[in-house]
Amino acid sequence: MAVQAKQCEDAAFEEQRAAPLVASLDVGVSKTVCLASRHDPVLDMHPERPLRVLGVGHQTAPAIASGKPADFDACARAIEVAIAEAAAMAGAPVGRVVASYSGPGLNSQIVRGATRIKGAAISHRDIENAIDEAMKAAPTPQRSFIHVEPLRYMIDDGEGIPDPLGMPGKMLAVEACVVTAPTEAMNALKACIREAGAEVEDIIAGPQAAALSALTPEEREEGALLIDLGAGAVGVAVYADEALVHCETIAAGGVRLTRDLAMKLQTTFAAAERVKLHFGAVGNACDPREAVAAPKLGLDGRLEAATTLRGVISDTLSPRMYEMLLAVRDRLVRAGLCGGEGPQRTVIVGGGALIPGVRELAAEALGMPVRVGRPLELCGFDHGEAGPAYAVAAGLLRHRLDNTDLELVDGDFHPSLSHLGSSVRNAVHGMWNWLRENF
């Protein structure tokens, strides 16, 4: 028996070694992260299915040094280096990636579609037809579909059920959450990744990816709000009954905090960013009388040594952070996801989740329990701690390993049923200019 078990382990190891690398790519305003892994048959048998990261690439975005949007070439170089770092650590090339989109214009809506059942019982084709009709009901001028989440099905106007396959009826209706993004922005992202030498297998909404890694199954089932406090935008994802019911980005983020601090301290954006990272806090999470180094601009336009109180930093950052959190609450109210109908707890991720005091401030603004999230069931991550800032990249990796159909993709990714969206023929740099103007 021992020999047979050893043979099974050896076979599983060889299978894992022979499997090609899969990779995730999180392209943000402040950083670009690439994680590489492989299918592991041993870990797949574990009840919690942990992820083993084999390679990590991390590049700080040039934009964060100046506060201005990075150009197309700079972003492509950051992606290329991050992918190369992950491939070198994993010991194998990375040719294709699953990427996230967390930029402006990401949005979702609940749509409904219905179709006549062709046979005596509902088939996969009938379900696809109902989803097609629901997607046609979503207005998509100059937008691309990222994700379609069927929430419930109704047969002959009956009560909602999770799976109608094989049931009899005459009409099948579906209610679905459709997530879309600007086509120009999606094309710009794909073009940038291609310029870096990789192909795109799939594109996932950043907040949705973060939820896949940071929310527990119980939270997704009972209803939870995920907030991704990124540098360029605040991502929002709401889950109920294990399904995504709302997803969007809000044009606010850590860059605005840094700009407020730079103006208050009369310093450069880069210097304010360093002060924020080392001494930033919100609410009552610091000693307001503590003096810290905070260089400021002198009369000659150069930085000179200076100090400030942490209370000054907190008083500058807190109102803007509270404003962002209230904006999230307002979006939930607009979507009808408040009170008993909305999420009952919140998980915050992203670089902004590391600011001391943000959890308490979020609990006050949202009126519900809040915890700081981080990627769950991640192992082999020796690139420092896999904290809240890695939630999107880890969620992309989970999505990729859970969707083996992507291995059959030939060439680059085209969103499902993209023929329903409008085609855009702008040049690559024209698309990139759109991103720069909207961030």
N, C-alpha and C positions, 0 to 999 in steps of 0.2 A: 504493500500500500504506500509506503514511504517513497519507494522508487517511482511509482506511478504519479504520486503527487508532485515529486520533483520534476518529472517529465512534463507535467501540465504547466508548472511554473516556468520551466525553460521555454516551452512553446509559446506561452503568453508573452514572455520577455522578448522573444524573437519577433513575434507579431507586432509588439509595441515598437521595437526598434525599426522594423521595416515600414511602419506607417509614416506617411509624409507629415511634415510639420503643418499645423494650422496656426493662424496668427490673427490677432485682433489689433486694431489701430484706433486710438482715441486722439483725434486732432482737435486741440483746444486753443484758446487764445493765449494761455500762459505756458502750455506744455504740450508735447506730443509723446504719447506712450504706445509702445508696441509690446505685446505679450505673445510668446510662442509656446505651443504645447503639442501633444500628440494624443491620439486615442490610447487609453490605457485599459486593457481588458480587466486587469485586477481591480483597479479603482472603480471601474464601471459596475462591478459586482457589489461594491460597498453600498449600504442603504442610503448614505448621504451623498454619494458620488462626488467626492472631493476632486478638485482640479490640481494637477501638478504642473506648475510653470517651469518650463525648461529654459526660456530665454526672456530677458527683459531689456528693452531699449527705452531710454528716457532722454528727451531733449527739451531744454527750456526755450520757449519761443522767443525770437528776436523782438517781438512786439512788446513784451513785458518790460524791456529795458527803457523804452521811450514812451510807452503809452499810446503809440500810433500803430495802426494795423500793419502787419507784415505784408510784404509783396508776395506775388505768386512764387517766384524763384526761391525766396527765403523759406517759405513754407514747404516747398518741395524738397529743399535740402534737409530741413529738419526731419521730414518724414523718411527720407532716404537714410539718414544717419541712425534714426531710431530703429528702423527695420534691420539695418546692418548690425547694430549692437545686439538685438535680440537673436538674429541668425548666428552670429559669432558665439554667443553664449550657449545656444542650443546645439551648435555643431552641425548645422544643416542649413541650406538656403531657404529663404522665405520668398515665394513668388506671388502669392495671393493673400489677401487680407479681407477680413470683415471689419468694416469701418463704422464709426458713429457719426451722426449728424446732430449737433446741438446748437446750431446757429439760429439766426432770426427767421421768423415765419413758420417755425414748426408748430403744428396745430392738429387738433382732432375734432371729430364730431360724431354723434350717434346718428346712424342712417338706418333706413328700413327698406327692404326689397321683397318682392313676392314673385313666384312663378308657378305655373301649372305643372302638376306632377304628371310625368309621361306614362308611367307604367302602373302596375297594381300596388307597388310599394316604392317608397322613397329610395333613390339610388344616390351614389356619389355625384353623378351628373346633375341630378335635381338640386342637390345642395350647392354645387358650383354655380348653377344657373341663378339660384336665389341670391347668392353672394354677388354675382355679376350685376344683378338688378339693384342691389343695395349700393354698390359702388357707382352705378350710373346716377343714382340719386344724389351723390355728393358732387357739388360744383367744383370743377378742377381746372379752371383756366390758368395756364402757366404754372401748374402744380403737379407733383408726382406723388404717387402712393408709396408710402413706406411700409405700412402695416395695416392689416385688416383683422380685427378680433371679433369673431362671431360671439355674441353674448347669449342669445337664446333664439330658439326656433319655435314657430307656431304653425300647427297643422289645422287648416280649416278654421282659422280664428280661435283656436283653442288656447289653453294656457301655455306659457313658455316652458320649453324642455331643452336640456343641454344637447341631446343627440337624437335626431329624427330618423336616422338610417334604418331602413327596413320596415318602417311603419306605413300603414295604409293611409290614403287621403287623396284629396283632389287639388288642394292649394298648399304650398309651402311658403311661409314668410320667415325672414330672418331679421334680427336687429343686431347691428354690428357697430363697433367703434373703429372708425377709419382715421388713420394718422397720415397726414400729408406734409410736404415741404416744398418750397419754391424750386421749380425745375432748374432754374439758372444756378441756384446754390448747389444743388445736387450734382449738376454737370461740372461745376467748378471744382468740387471736392474730388470727383472721380478723375478729372483731368490732372489735378495736382498729384494724386497718388500715382497715376500713370507716369507722370513726369519723373517721379521718384523711382521708377523701375518696377512697380508692382501692379497687379491687376486687382480689381475689386470683385469679390464674390457676392457680397451683400452689404446693404447699408441699413443700420438700425437706428432708431431714434435714441439719442443719448440718455434721456431720463428713463426710457424703457429698459435699456441695457443696464443702467445702474440699479434699477429695481430687481432685475434678475439675479444680481449678485448680493445685494444688501438686504432685501426683504426676506424674511423667513416664509416658508409655505403657510404657516398659520396666519401671518400678517396679510399675505395676499388673499387668503380665503376670508378672513374676518373683515378686511377693509383697511387699507393703509394709504397714506400719502407719502410719497418720496419727493424730497426737494434736493436738487443738485445745485449747490452754491458754487458755480463756476466763475471764472474770471470775466468772461464775456457775456454770460447770460445765466439766468436762474431757470433750471429745468424742473418741470413738474410732471409727475406721473401718479395716477390714482388707480388703485386696484380694489376690486370687490368680487367676491366669489371666485377668486383665482384668475380673474380676467382683467385686462387693462380697459378701463372705462373713460380715462381722460389722459391726455398727454399734450404738453405745449412748452414753449420757452418764453420767458419774459425778458425784455431788453433791459437787463440790469445785471450787475455782477461785481466781482472783486475789483475790476478796473475802476469803477466809480468810487469805491471806497478809497483806493489809492489816490485818485485825483483830488478827492475832498481833503485827504491828509496832506498832500503836496501843497495845496492852496493854504491850508491852516498853518503848516510849518514853514511856508515860504521856501520850499526846496524843490528839487527836481523829482520827476516821476520815479526814476530808478531809486533815488535815495528814500523816498516815501515808501516804496514797495519794500525795501529792506527793513525800515522801521516797523512797518505793518507786520511783516513776517516774524520779527524778533520780539516786538513789544506790544503788538496789537491786542486789544481786548474790547469787549462790549459789556454793557451793563455794569454790574458790580464785581466783575471777575478779576480785578487787579487792585493793588494799593494805589490810590490816586495821587499819593504824595511821593511816590518813587520817581527819582530823577533818572532819565535814560539818555543815551547819546542820540542826537537827532540833528545831523548837519543841515545847515541852511545856506542859501545863496547869499554871498557877500555883495558889496557894492560893485566889485569888479566882475560879477557874473560867475565867480567860482564858488565851489562849496567850501565852507569853513566850519570848524568844529563848533558845536552848540549842543545844548541839552534842553529837554522838555520834560514835563511831568506825564506819567502814564495816564493820569486823569484827563489831561488834554487830549491824548490819543483816543481814549475811550469815549470822551464827550463828542469827538469828531466822527468816529466810526458808528457809534450806537444809533443815531437818528437815521442814517442811510440804511443800515442793516434792518432796522425796524420797518422802514418804508418798504424794503424789498419783501419782507415777510408779510406785511399787510397787503401788498400787491398779490401775493400768492393766495391769501385768504379771499380777496375780492374776486379772483379768477374762479375759485371754487364756488362762490356764491352765484356768479354768472352761469356756471355750468350746472347749477342745481345740486351741487354736492356739498351741502352744509347741513348742520344739525344731525338729526338721526339718519338722514339719507346719505350723509357723507362719511368720509373716513373718520375713524375714532382714535387714530394714533399717527404719528409722523416719524419718519426716519430721514435724517439729513446727511448728505454726503458731499463730496467735492472739497476743493481746497478751503473754501470758506467755513466748512464744518470744523476745521482745526482751530479757529479763532476762539480763545477762551471766553466763555459766557454766552456763546451763540445758542446753545441748547436751551438755557433758561429764557433767553430773549424770545426764542421761537415758541416755547410753551406759553409765554405771556401773550404773544401776538395771535397765535392760532387757537388758544384755548383748549389744548389737548395734550396728552403725554407725548414727549419727544425724546428720541434717543439719537446719538451719533452712530451712523452705520459704517461698516467697512465690509470688504468682500468676505463672504462666508465660505467655508470649506475650501480654502486656498492653501496649498502646500508647495514646498519647494521654492518659495519666494524668498531668496536670500539677498534681494536688492533693497535692504532696509525693511521696514514694516509696511505691509500692504494695508495702508490706511484708507481713509475716505476718498482721497484723491484718485485712487486706483479702481473705484467702484465701476466706472463705465467700461474700462478696458477688461476687467474681469468678467463683467456681464456679457460683453461681446464674445469672449472666449467660451463662456458657458453656452451661449446661443449657438455658436459654431459647432461645438462638440455634440450638442443635442440635436442638430439638424444635419444628418449625414447626407441628405439629398443635395446639399451644396457641393459635395464632392463630384457630382455629375455635371456641374456647371461648366460649359465650354465657353471660354472667353469671359468678357467682363459682365458685370451684373446689370440687368435691366429690371426695374421694379415690377412686381406682379401686376398684370393687366395694365401696363404702362400705356397701351394703345388708347386707353380712355382719357389720358391726360393730353394736354397740348404739347406739341413738339416745339423746341426752341433751337434756333440755328445761330445763336450768337457765337462769336469767337471766344477762345479760351480766356484771353485777357479781358475781354469785355465782361465775361461772367465773373471773373475774379474782382473786377471793379465793383460789381453789384454787391459782393460780400463786403468789400471794404467800406462801401457807403452805408451799409445797413448794420454793421457791427457797432 
